Amino acid sequence: MKEEVVELNVKDISDFPKHPFKINNDLNYEELKNSIIESGVLVPTIVRKKEDGKYEMLSGHRRKKICEEQGIKKIPCIVKDVSDEEAIILMVDSNLQRDKILPSEKALAYKMKYEAIKHQGKTSDPLGSKLSIEDIVKDTNDSATQIRRYIRLNYLIPELLQLVDDTVLKDKRATLTMGLRPAVELSYLSKDDQELVYEEITYEDLTPSHVQAKRIRELGEKGELDSDILESIFLEQKPNQAKRLSFNEERIRKVLPKDIKDYKIEDFIIKAIESYSKTLSNERGDSYDLDI
């Protein structure tokens, strides 16, 4: 049975409380905005009716925001009659289909869904088995193990969580980032110990490997963590951090001649660097310094 689509006033629809998914003005957002300006909202949003007669957004926060920005008064909606718990599950499942989702967004979304399922009273089936992470794996691309890891991120201080988000937001070769597994280990530390670790990360401009994070967690649980111990751990060379040069191939190819052959790229770059170095040397007057 096809669900009825109704036109509702945008001003009568509030955002979902504690909505875990951020609205970023990225390329996808701009493409969606241009589509809405040109053709209107083609995919209906999903809302539910509140006790005061107005509505709450479940799926379509970006479409709603664009309509508000563009002065569009009405938006097509499908109205669902769902409980608080069903609303959370629907909201999470529909938003997990986005192309790019931050670890912090998944962390809160999975936590909200897990707690909603638990609150529904589905703590056991007729055979008496308890609710597990496997109950929320359906319709996601993440395994039960990954979901457990994401939920643990909710126990990180914001500064450490940002380092995990930066693995998605930024170029890992140019920015300090931290992987999911070491972040999970650090999430078991107290807030004070996490702040101590973040201070060390900032000072050393390094993040711990998974092995190092496990050791830090063990020391934290024993109450033996301090700045000196952290420094010694951070300064250990990681197997995958031997000194090496790394380049962003996409940035380099943008400035190369379009018809250059791959086997000629290295010579071209070396000659370009040599030429640029000579220019810098002349500008600094290095050749004159040698005569003094």
N, C-alpha and C positions, 0 to 999 in steps of 0.2 A: 504493500500500500504506500503510495507516494505521500510524503509529508507536505502539509500545507505551508506555503511561504506567504508571510504577511509583511507589509511595510510598516515599520515602527519609527517613531521619532528618535533620532540619535540621542537627544538630550534626556530621554526617558530610560536610557540604558547605562547602568553603572558598570565599572570594571569589576572583575572577579576579585574578592578579597585575597590579599597575599598572593596575587598572580605571580608565579615563579618565572615566567618568561618575559625577558626585557624586550622593549620595542626599540630597535636600532635603526638609525637612518642609513642603512647600507644599500648596496646595489639592488638587492631583492625588494627592499622597501620602495626605492625609487621606481623600479619597474612596476610594482603594484600600484603606486600612486599614479603613474602615467596611464596605466590601463584603466583605473577608475575615473580619471579625468576625461579620458577619451570615450569609454564605453559604459561607465557606471560600475556598480558592484555586481559582478556576474555570479559569484558564489555566495549564497546566503550565509549569514552568520547564524550561530546557534545561541539562543538565550533561554533563560527560564524566568517565570513570573515571580515577583516578590510579594510579600504580604501587603505592601503599601500600594499594590497595583502597577508598580513600575517593573523594570526588568534588570536582569543581571547577565553580563556577557559570559558565555562559556567558551566559545570559539569565534574569533574574529576581532581581536583587540586592535590589530594593525589596520584592518578595514575601517573600524570605527574611528580610530585616530585620524586617518586620512580624510574621512568624511567631515570630521570636526574642523580640520585645517582648511579644507576646501569650501566650507560653508554649505555642505550637502546636508539637508535637513532630515531626510528619511533614508532608511537602509533596509534591504530585504532580510528577513529573519525567519528561522524555524524555531518555534516556541516549544520547549521540552518541559514536561511535567515530571520533575525528578527531585529526589531528596537531596539533602546537603552532601551526603556521601557519594551518591550517584553523580551529582554535579561535579565534584572534585575529580572523580574517575574519568568522566567524559571530557572535562577540561584538559586534564593531563594527556590522555590518549590522543586527542585531536591535535594538540600542540606539539607532540613528539614527532609529528610528521614533517616538521620544518627542516630545511636543508642544513642550517648551521645552528647548533645548540651549544651553549656554554656548559662546561662541567658543573658550575654552580647552579645553573638552571635545572639540569637533570637531577642534581643532588636534592634540591627542594621539591621538585615535582614528584620524584619517586618516593620521597618521604611522605608527602601529602597523600599520595595514592595508597601507599602501604597502610597508613593510619586510617584512611577512609574505609578501606576494605575490612580492617580489623574492627572498626567502630560499627560496621554494618552487622556485626555479630557472626561473621563468617570465620570464626576461629576454629571451626571443626566441620568435617563432613560427616555423613552417616556412619562412617567407619571410625570416626574419632581422631583423624589426623589433624594436626594443628596447622594454622596458617603459616606459610613459608614464603620466601621471596619468589619462589617459582609461580606463585599465584598472580604476580604482577608482571611476569616475563612476557605474557601473551601480547602480541601486536607491538613488540619492541624489537629493535635490532641488537639489544644488549643481552648478554647472558646473565644468569642469576648471580654469578660471581662479580660481574661488572656492576650490576645494580647494587649489590652490597657495598662495593667500593664507593660508588657515587653517594649513597646514603651516608657513609662515614664522613664525607666532605663537609657535612653540616656541622661537624664539631671543630672545624678549623677556624682560627681567627681570620678576619677579613683579608689581612695582608697576605697570609699564606694562600688563601683561596684565590686571590687575584693572580698569583703566580701560576696556578693551575689553569685559570681562565685564559691567561696569556698564551698558552700552548695553542689555543684556537684563534685568538685575536691578533697575534703578532708573529713575525718571522722568528722562529726559535734560534736561528743562527745569529740574529742581531739583538735579541732581547733575552733577559734572564727569565727562564720559565722553570716549572717543576712538573714532573710527570705524576700520573694518577697514583701509582703504587707507593712511591715515597711519601706522597701527600697523605695517603691513608695511614701509614705508620705514624706520621707526626700528629694525626688527628687524635691519637690516644694520649698525647701529652696534656698536662694541665695548661691553662691559659698562660700562666707565668712562664712555663717552660717553652711554650710556642713562641711567645714574645722574645725570649732569649735566643731561640733558634733564628727567628726572623732578623734580629739584630746582627747575628753572625753572618747570615746570608747577605745582608746589605753591606756589611763591612768587607767581607771576602769577595763579594760579587760572584758567588757560587751557590748552587743549590745541591743538596745531598743526593747521592744515588740511592737506589732502593736498599742496598746492603748497608750503607751509612745510616739511612733513616731508621732501619731496624735496630742498629746499635744505639742510636740516639734514644729510641723508644725504650729499649731495655734499661739504659742508664736512668732515664726519666722515671721509670716505674720503681727503680731502686732508690730514687732520691739522690742520685750521684751526678746529676747534670750541672755543669757550670761553664763559664766562658772559656776557660783554659782547655777543658776536655773537648768542647765543641770546636775550638780552633784547631786542635790536633787532628780531629776527625775530618774537618773540612779541607785541611791542607794535604791530606793523603791524595796522591794522584789516582784518579779513576782509570780503569783499563780503557774506557772509551773516550778519555779526555787527553790522550797524548797530543802534544802540540801539532797542529796541522792547519793548513789554510783551507778555508771554505768560502765558496762564492755562490751568489745567487745567479743561476744561469739565465733566468728570465730577464733580469736587469742588464746583464752583459749583452745578451743577444739583441736587446732593443737599440743599442748604440753601435752594433757591428754593421758593416756593409751588408745589405740584404743578399747579395750574390756570392758571399764568401763561402768557400768550402770548409767543412769541418776540420780537415787536417791542416788548414792554414790559420786557424783561429789562434793557436798558441803563439806562433811567430808574430802575428798581427798585434796581439796584446803586449808582448814583450817589447816590440818596436815602439808602440804607443807609449808605454811606460818610460822607456829610455828617452824618447823625445820630450815627454812632459817633465822628466827629471832634469833635463838640460835647461828647459825653460825656467823651472823653479830656481835652478842654480844661478842662472844669469840674473834673475830678478833679485836674488839675495846678494848677488855680488860675490859669490864664492870664489870665482876665478881670480878676482882681485885680491882676495884674502891670501891666496897662495903666494902672491908676490911680495907680501909684507914680511 
